[in-house]
Amino acid sequence: MSSDIEIAQKATMQRITQVAAKLGIAEEHLEPYGHYKSKLSMAFIDSLQDRPDGKLILVTAMSPTPAGEGKTTTTVGLGDALNHIGKKAMICLREPSLGPVFGVKGGAAGGGYAQVVPM
C-alpha cells in the first residue's frame, strides 16, 4: 500500500485558474502563488458587495477517530456533498492535518486516497 505522500505526489492537480473559473472568478482577480494556489484580490471581494451574503459552515473542535474522520475529512466531504446536490460550495482549510508530513494518516486521508493537494 502506498503512503499518503506517495499518493499525493501521483495526484493530477487542476490549475487554480481552472478552479476559479468554475466559481466565476476571472484570472485577473487572482494573486497566484505558483500554478495551484492563489489569493483573491480585494477588487474582486469589493465587487461582491451588492450580492446577498452566502452561508458559512464552520467545522471545528472534532476529535478524530482511529479511522481518520477528523475536521479535514469532514470538511472536504461536506464541500463535495454540497456541490453534488447543486450548491455552489467551496472549502477553505487553514491548516490541514500534518499527519502525512510525519508519515501517519491525516490531511483528509480517507484511507490515503482522498487527498488535499498541494499539501
Rosetta blueprint (number, residue, H / E / L):
1 M L
2 S L
3 S L
4 D H
5 I H
6 E H
7 I H
8 A H
9 Q H
10 K H
11 A L
12 T L
13 M L
14 Q L
15 R L
16 I H
17 T H
18 Q H
19 V H
20 A H
21 A H
22 K H
23 L L
24 G L
25 I L
26 A L
27 E H
28 E H
29 H H
30 L E
31 E E
32 P E
33 Y L
34 G L
35 H L
36 Y L
37 K L
38 S E
39 K E
40 L E
41 S L
42 M H
43 A H
44 F H
45 I H
46 D H
47 S H
48 L L
49 Q L
50 D L
51 R L
52 P L
53 D L
54 G L
55 K L
56 L L
57 I L
58 L L
59 V L
60 T L
61 A L
62 M L
63 S L
64 P L
65 T L
66 P L
67 A L
68 G L
69 E L
70 G L
71 K H
72 T H
73 T H
74 T H
75 T H
76 V H
77 G H
78 L H
79 G H
80 D H
81 A H
82 L H
83 N H
84 H H
85 I L
86 G L
87 K L
88 K L
89 A L
90 M L
91 I L
92 C L
93 L L
94 R L
95 E L
96 P L
97 S L
98 L L
99 G H
100 P H
101 V H
102 F H
103 G L
104 V L
105 K L
106 G L
107 G L
108 A L
109 A L
110 G H
111 G H
112 G H
113 Y L
114 A L
115 Q L
116 V L
117 V L
118 P L
119 M L
